Amino acid sequence: MLEFSKKILQKVSFDQDLFRKELQKSARWIGKNEIITLKVWALTSFAQYKDTILEVFDQIS
């Protein structure tokens, strides 16, 4: 599920609102042990959305 989430996020990264929506869904779908991996990957791959990524992961913590 993590790899699928990464593919989706790469495809929607052109739009910040869509990226946020898909990141929220991905964070709910993946297992608890993959949350940190997704967060680190998202922060390194999409630094332009750092505030959005941190906000999404703060909501699920």
N, C-alpha and C positions, 0 to 999 in steps of 0.2 A: 504494500500500500504506500510505503514511503516513496518508492521510485515513481509510482503513478502520480502522486502528489507533486513531485518535483517537475514532472513533464507538464502537468497542467499549469503550475505556477510560471514556468518558463513561457508558456504560450500566452498567458494573460498579463504578462509583466508590462505591456505597453500602456495599461490603464490602471492607475493607482486604486481606484474604487473597486474594480473587478479583482485586482490582485488581493486586496484586503478581504473581500468576500470569499475567494477561493482559499486563502490562507486560513481563515476561520474554519471553513469546512474541513480542510486538511487536518488542522489541529484537533478537531473533534473525532475524525475518522481513524487516525493512526493510533497505535498503542502508546501507552504511557512511557515505555522505554525508548520510543523513537522521537518523542517531543523535543528533547535537547538536540538531537541530530538534525531535525528539521529546522529548529531555530538557528543553529550555527550555520547550516547550509544557506538558509535564507539571508542571514546577515552578511555572509561573505559573497553571495551571488547577487544580491540586490541592495547594495549599500545605499542607493538613492531612496529606498523606502524604509530606512532604519527606524524612524519614529513609528511608522505603521506596524512594522514587525514587532517591535518591543511592546506596543500597545496591545496587539492581538495576544501575544504570549502572556502579558500581565493579566489579561482577563481570564485566562484559563488556569492560572496558577492559584 
